[in-house]
């Protein structure tokens, strides 16, 4: 056992000497940050709190902590979505809020109202509504009856369910859509941002969507 440990240590030490400095190391032509990553993989943007989906497109973070005096009339933890601004605000104590950039409902699918977060999910599955399946079929697009969670799922890495409605605040496998009027009414964030929001938001918190 001791000889095996010494042999392993020698291999790791040799790799450490042979591997370029952090930021310049590579494995199979891909950049990695340190020799352990080069030896055993782990390259790519992964979510350590859930299943690893390799190179899921997480997208950049847009979160900013800002002064938000109008949030003082709402309880801390309230989520306010301003669809005209394409921003989501998570109210914090002391007149502050976390601000995230979002994608919102496209023309004909916009809505406003108030409800509560009924549940939260990690890497949610997607069951398209029958109306959506029929609508897309007319365009020649065949949607699955159900899609398991993963990097290709349009709901992305996390989902916050709004009351008993079909609307959700969720991630996306298309981060370039953030900031646009693109959805069927759901509010979407980059996977990086929805993972952050998912950790901060609580079930029972109020969601206010305004136009």
N, C-alpha and C positions, 0 to 999 in steps of 0.2 A: 504493500500500500504506500509506504514511504517513498519507494522508488518510483511508483506511478505518479505521485504528487510532484516529485522532483522533476520528472520528465515533462509533465504538464507545465510546470513553472518555467522550465527551460524553453518550451515552445512559445509560451506567452511572452517571455522576455525577448526571444528572438524576433517575434512579430513586432514588439514595441520598438525595437531598434531598427527593423527594416521598414516600418510603416512611416510615410511622410508625416509632417506636422499636421495638427488639427486643422480641418478646413481644406487640406490638400490631399488627404488620403482617399483611396478609391478601392472599390470591390467590383469586379466585373465591369470596370469602366464607369461605375457610378460613384459619385462623391460621397464620402462618409466622414464623420467628424473625429473618430478616434479608432485605435487599433482593435478594440473589442468589437466595435461595430463592423469593422472590416472582416474580422474573423468569423463572427457569428450572424452577420446580417443586421436587421433592424433599421435598414436605410429606408427613408421615406417618412411622411407625416402620418403618424399613427396615434390612435387614441388609447392610452394606457388604461383607461377606466372601463373599457369594453372590449369586444372582440376585435382582433387585428384584421383589417381588411387591406393590408399592404398599401398600395398607392391610391387610396381613396382621395378624391379631390376635395380637400378641406377648405381651400380658399383663404384669403387673408382675414385678419381680424379688423373690424371697423370700430370696436368698442372704445368709447371715450367717457370719462367721468366729467360731467359738466355741471355748471350752475343751472338749476331749473326751478326758479321760484314758484311757478304755477303749480308745481307738484306738491306744494305745502298743504293743499286742501285734500290730498289723497293719502291713504295709509302707505307706509313704507312697504315695498314689495309689489305695489300696483304696477301693472304694465299698461302703458298708453301707446297706441299705435296711431301715428298721424299719416294717413295714406297719401295726402297731398304732398307732404314733405318727404315721404318714403323713409321715415325714421321710426324706430321703436325706442321708448324710454322706460327704463326700470327705475321706479322711484326709490330714492335713498333718503335717509334722515338728513336734516339740516339744509333743505333746499337744494339737494343734489340729485342727480340721476345718471345712470349709465345709458349712453346713447348708442344705438346700433343702426346701421344702414340695412334696409329691408327691400324685398321685392313684394309687390302687392297685386291685388286683383286687376285684371285687364278690363277694358271697356265692356260693360254689360255684366261684370261679375264683382263689381264693387259693392261694399256694404258698410254699415256702421252699426254700433250697438255696444252693449255691455254684458259680460258674463263672467264666469269664474273658470279657472283652470281646474278641470275635472280629473285629469290624470297626466302622468308624464311617462314617456317611453324612450328607451335607448335602442337605436337601430330599428325603428318601427317597420313593420310590414305595411304594405299598401294594398288596399282593396278599392279600386276605382268605383265610384257610384255608377249605377246602371245608366243614368242619364249621360254621364261622361263617356262611357263605353260606346253608347249609341251615337253620340255626337261625333266622336273621333272616327267611328266606323264609316260615317258618311264622307269623311275626308280621306278615307283609304288607310287609316291608321288603326291597327288592331291592338287593343290594350289587353293585358292579361287580366284574368278574373282576380288574381291575387299575386303579389310579388313579395317575397321574403326580404327582410332588411339586409342591406349591404351597400357597397359603393355605387351600384348602378340604380339603386332605389331613389326615385325623385323626392322622397321625404327626408333623405339625408340621414345624418347621424343621430338626431334626437327629434322628439316631437312633444309639444305641449298641446293637449286637447282642450278646446274651448267649449265648456258646457256640454250639452248633448248634441251640438251641431256637428256638421261635417267639416267645419273650419278648424284649422290647426295653425300653430306657429311651429315651423319645422325648418330643418336644414335643406340642403339641395345638392344634387350632383352636378349642378351647373352654376358655379359661383359668378360667372359673368352676367347672369340675369339679375343680380342684386342691384337695386336702384331703379328697376323698371316696373311697369305695370304688365305683369306677365302670367299671373296665376289664375286659377279658377275661384279665387276668393281667399285662399290661404295666405298667410304671411310667412315669407321665407327669409332665412338668414344664411350666411355661409356656414358650413359645418363647424368651423372654428368658433364662430359667434354663438351658434345654437348650443354647442357643448358648454360654453361659458354661461349662457342664459339658463340652461337646464339645471346647472348646479346652483344658481342663485335663486331661481323662481321656486315658489312653493305651491303645492296643490291647495286650492281654495283662494288663491290670490285673484283679485279682480283684474280683468282685461277690458280695457276701453278702446274701441276702435272708432276713430273719427275721420271724417272726410273734409 
